[in-house]
Amino acid sequence: MEFIENSPHGVICLTFGTVVAFSSLPDHIQKSFKDAIAEVPQRVLLKYEGEMKDKPKNVMTRKWLPQRDILLHPNVKLFIGHGGISGVY
């Protein structure tokens, strides 16, 4: 919660749930995401399995994100997900 609350421009939550392991995406796709994320002023919470190479400075990775608790926080400005039941709620 400290990461979210101390984000002056807000937070983006990015998760593909259990449907897609972000770490299993091809390297060029991961690089495109990282390059784009590095350009935004917001901090980004990213569901990522394992250690991310070349992680942008504005990113915090976790193997699991409590979506309901995170999405209810007023500092979360955008949610990008795969359309699963938790994200829809």
Protein Blocks (a to p, Z undefined) as FASTA:
>chain_A
ZZmmmmmnbpadddehjmbgfklpcfklmmmmmmmmmmpmbdcddddehjdehiafkbcc
dfbdcfklmmmpmklmbdcdehiaklmZZ
